[in-house]
């Protein structure tokens, strides 16, 4: 009896020294969301939490740590234990753009990217009763009235794109800070700005007739809004497409990364999660760890070129 007990204890001890494959997960997993509660990112992540927890057999908690384009959440997770129990959910630009454009407490190399769970359908939109229906009309009006174009802004990508357009068109662009996609929608519907950016929250308001979409901020047309003109259609040489990614601190064991990525893939097929993404006009296409890493590397190069055009 004692011999069998000793053997079991020895096996457990050896297993614990061989990595996390035998023990992970051994407690709740916390997903830190880089944007505020109620927005598209938060909504999709919260819809993923239950099926992800079911796939892993543990509780998945969701916390919001908004600020700095996802940088606050990223910094928090970068300094967390690399054991797979803390994940950051934020836009891919948090890693591919922010560290290049400003001083941050982290770099892309501080993370291992686990999965992509959706693609944002970014667009500029405005209140339905504004006297313009496309970008050309807005620029012509701004020049005629000798006024700048004010746009609701909540992260660096929209500032870069509008700065790029402003320089090309000879119009001054003024970012008006708001908190996330919900803040952008509020500013647009209140008529406080000429344009507002959102990664997907704009869609239901356009569908209801309260707002109108002006152009997609991606280079190519959007999958979920193929009739909306893109940056390429407007004659510009660049655009931006962002993704909702899940990442962990560098040094997380490969077997843990593989296990979580597989669990996320399974959870991503949950119909409620998919509907939550589609309702927010986000494309719920899963990408694994390797594909997510390559995606972010490609974005880094694209943003490096875009930054050259910044004021």
C-alpha positions in Angstrom: 0.0 0.0 0.0 2.7 2.4 1.0 4.8 1.3 -1.9 1.9 2.1 -4.4 1.4 5.5 -2.7 5.1 6.3 -3.0 5.0 5.3 -6.7 2.0 7.6 -7.4 3.7 10.5 -5.6 6.9 9.9 -7.6 5.1 9.8 -10.9 3.3 13.0 -10.0 6.6 14.7 -9.0 8.3 13.7 -12.3 5.3 14.8 -14.3 5.4 18.2 -12.7 9.0 18.7 -13.7 8.3 17.8 -17.4 6.1 20.7 -18.1 2.4 21.6 -17.8 1.0 18.9 -20.0 -0.1 16.9 -16.9 -1.3 19.8 -14.8 -2.6 22.5 -17.1 -5.0 24.1 -16.4 -4.9 23.9 -12.7 -7.1 26.9 -11.9 -9.2 29.6 -13.5 -8.0 31.3 -16.6 -8.2 35.1 -16.9 -8.7 36.9 -20.2 -7.7 40.6 -20.0 -9.6 42.6 -22.6 -7.8 45.6 -24.0 -10.9 47.6 -24.5 -13.9 48.7 -22.4 -17.0 46.8 -21.5 -19.8 46.7 -24.0 -17.7 47.2 -27.2 -17.3 44.7 -30.0 -14.0 43.3 -28.6 -15.5 42.8 -25.1 -18.7 41.3 -26.4 -17.0 38.7 -28.6 -14.5 37.7 -25.9 -17.3 37.3 -23.3 -19.2 35.1 -25.7 -16.1 32.9 -26.0 -15.5 32.6 -22.3 -18.1 29.9 -21.6 -17.4 27.5 -24.5 -13.6 28.0 -23.9 -14.1 27.2 -20.2 -16.1 24.1 -21.2 -13.3 23.0 -23.6 -10.6 23.4 -20.9 -12.7 22.2 -17.9 -12.1 25.4 -15.9 -13.7 28.8 -15.3 -12.7 31.5 -17.7 -12.8 35.0 -16.2 -13.0 38.2 -18.2 -11.5 41.5 -17.0 -11.4 44.8 -18.8 -8.2 46.9 -18.8 -8.8 49.6 -21.5 -6.3 52.2 -22.6 -3.4 52.9 -25.0 -5.0 50.9 -27.8 -4.8 47.7 -25.9 -1.4 48.6 -24.4 -2.6 48.6 -20.8 -3.9 45.1 -21.0 -0.8 43.9 -23.0 1.5 45.3 -20.4 -0.4 43.6 -17.6 -0.2 40.2 -19.3 3.4 40.6 -20.4 4.4 40.7 -16.7 2.1 37.8 -15.7 3.4 34.3 -15.1 4.0 32.5 -18.3 1.9 29.5 -17.3 -1.1 29.9 -19.6 -3.5 31.1 -17.0 -3.5 34.8 -18.1 -4.4 35.8 -21.7 -4.7 39.2 -23.3 -7.5 39.7 -25.9 -6.9 42.8 -28.0 -6.5 44.0 -31.5 -3.5 42.8 -33.6 -2.3 46.4 -33.9 -1.5 46.4 -30.1 1.5 44.3 -31.0 2.2 45.3 -34.7 1.8 49.1 -34.4 1.9 50.5 -30.9 5.5 49.5 -30.0 6.7 51.0 -33.3 4.8 54.3 -32.9 5.2 55.1 -29.3 7.1 54.2 -26.1 5.5 51.1 -24.6 6.2 48.9 -21.6 6.2 45.9 -24.0 7.2 44.7 -27.4 5.8 42.1 -29.8 8.6 39.8 -28.8 7.3 39.7 -25.3 4.4 37.5 -26.3 3.4 34.2 -27.9 0.3 34.7 -30.0 -2.2 31.9 -29.4 -5.0 32.5 -31.8 -7.1 34.9 -33.9 -10.9 34.7 -33.3 -12.3 37.3 -35.6 -11.5 40.0 -38.1 -12.7 43.6 -37.6 -14.7 45.2 -40.4 -13.3 48.7 -39.9 -15.0 51.7 -41.5 -15.5 55.4 -41.2 -19.2 56.4 -40.8 -21.3 59.4 -39.8 -24.7 60.5 -38.8 -27.4 59.9 -41.5 -28.4 63.5 -41.9 -24.9 64.9 -42.6 -24.8 66.7 -46.0 -22.3 64.3 -47.6 -22.5 60.6 -48.6 -18.9 59.9 -49.6 -15.4 61.0 -48.7 -15.0 63.2 -51.8 -18.1 65.2 -50.9 -16.8 65.7 -47.3 -13.4 66.8 -48.5 -15.0 69.2 -51.0 -17.2 70.7 -48.2 -14.3 71.1 -45.8 -12.3 72.9 -48.5 -15.2 75.1 -49.4 -15.9 76.1 -45.8 -12.2 76.2 -45.0 -12.7 73.9 -42.0 -10.8 70.9 -40.7 -12.4 67.4 -40.7 -13.1 66.2 -37.1 -13.2 62.5 -36.5 -13.9 60.3 -33.5 -10.7 58.5 -32.6 -9.8 55.8 -30.1 -6.6 54.3 -31.3 -3.6 55.0 -33.3 -4.6 53.2 -36.6 -7.5 55.6 -37.3 -5.2 58.6 -36.6 -2.6 57.3 -39.0 -5.1 56.6 -41.8 -6.8 60.0 -41.4 -3.5 61.8 -41.3 -2.4 60.0 -44.5 -5.7 61.0 -46.2 -5.4 64.6 -45.0 -1.9 64.9 -46.4 -3.0 63.4 -49.7 -6.0 65.7 -50.0 -4.7 68.9 -48.4 -7.2 68.9 -45.6 -6.5 69.2 -41.9 -7.7 66.2 -39.8 -8.5 66.6 -36.1 -8.9 63.5 -34.0 -11.6 63.8 -31.2 -10.8 61.3 -28.5 -13.5 58.9 -27.5 -13.6 55.6 -25.5 -13.8 52.7 -27.9 -16.3 51.8 -30.6 -19.3 52.7 -28.4 -17.8 56.2 -27.8 -17.3 56.6 -31.5 -20.9 55.6 -32.2 -22.2 58.1 -29.6 -20.1 60.9 -31.0 -21.3 60.2 -34.6 -25.0 59.9 -33.7 -24.8 63.1 -31.7 -23.4 64.9 -34.7 -20.3 66.0 -32.8 -17.9 64.8 -35.5 -17.7 64.7 -39.2 -16.6 61.1 -39.2 -16.1 58.3 -36.7 -14.1 55.1 -36.9 -15.3 51.7 -35.6 -14.2 48.1 -36.1 -17.7 46.9 -36.5 -20.1 48.7 -34.1 -21.1 51.0 -37.0 -23.0 48.3 -38.9 -26.3 48.0 -36.8 -26.6 51.8 -36.8 -26.2 52.0 -40.6 -28.7 49.2 -40.9 -31.2 51.1 -38.7 -30.8 54.2 -40.8 -29.4 56.3 -38.0 -25.9 56.4 -39.6 -24.3 55.9 -43.0 -21.0 54.3 -43.8 -18.5 56.4 -45.8 -15.7 54.0 -46.6 -13.9 50.9 -45.4 -10.5 51.6 -43.8 -9.1 48.3 -45.2 -7.2 48.3 -48.5 -9.6 45.8 -50.0 -13.3 45.6 -49.6 -14.8 44.1 -46.4 -16.0 40.5 -46.4 -19.2 41.5 -44.5 -19.8 44.8 -46.4 -18.6 44.1 -49.9 -20.5 47.1 -51.4 -18.7 49.6 -49.3 -15.8 51.4 -51.1 -12.3 50.6 -49.7 -9.1 52.6 -49.5 -8.0 50.9 -52.7 -11.2 52.0 -54.4 -10.5 55.6 -53.3 -7.1 55.6 -54.9 -5.0 55.3 -51.8 -1.9 53.1 -51.6 -2.6 51.7 -48.1 -5.3 50.7 -45.7 -5.6 48.8 -42.5 -7.2 45.5 -41.4 -7.2 44.6 -37.8 -7.9 41.3 -36.0 -9.0 40.2 -32.6 -6.1 38.1 -31.2 -5.4 36.1 -28.0 -1.9 36.1 -26.7 0.2 35.1 -23.6 3.5 36.0 -22.0 6.6 34.8 -23.8 7.9 31.6 -22.3 4.6 29.9 -22.0 5.3 26.2 -22.7 4.5 25.1 -26.2 2.2 22.3 -25.1 0.2 24.8 -23.1 0.0 27.1 -26.1 -1.1 24.2 -28.3 -3.8 23.1 -25.8 -5.3 26.6 -25.5 -5.2 27.2 -29.2 -7.0 23.9 -29.8 -9.6 24.8 -27.1 -10.1 28.2 -28.7 -10.7 26.6 -32.1 -13.3 24.4 -30.6 -14.9 27.3 -28.7 -14.9 29.5 -31.8 -17.3 27.1 -33.5 -19.9 27.8 -30.8 -23.0 29.3 -32.5 -23.6 31.9 -29.8 -20.0 33.1 -30.1 -20.3 33.3 -33.9 -23.5 35.2 -33.7 -22.1 37.7 -31.2 -19.3 38.4 -33.7 -21.6 38.7 -36.7 -24.0 40.9 -34.8 -21.0 43.3 -34.2 -20.1 43.0 -37.8 -17.0 41.0 -37.1 -15.9 38.0 -39.2 -15.5 35.1 -36.8 -12.7 33.3 -38.7 -10.3 31.3 -36.5 -6.5 31.2 -37.1 -4.1 29.2 -35.1 -0.9 30.3 -33.3 1.4 30.0 -36.2 -1.0 31.9 -38.6 -1.6 34.6 -36.0 2.2 35.1 -35.5 2.7 35.5 -39.3 -0.3 37.8 -39.6 1.1 40.2 -36.9 4.6 40.1 -38.5 3.1 41.1 -41.8 1.2 44.0 -40.1 4.4 45.2 -38.5 6.0 45.7 -41.9 2.9 47.4 -43.3 2.6 49.8 -40.4 6.3 50.6 -40.7 5.6 51.9 -44.2 2.5 53.8 -42.9 4.4 55.5 -40.2 6.7 57.1 -42.7 3.7 59.1 -43.9 2.8 60.4 -40.4 3.0 64.1 -39.7 
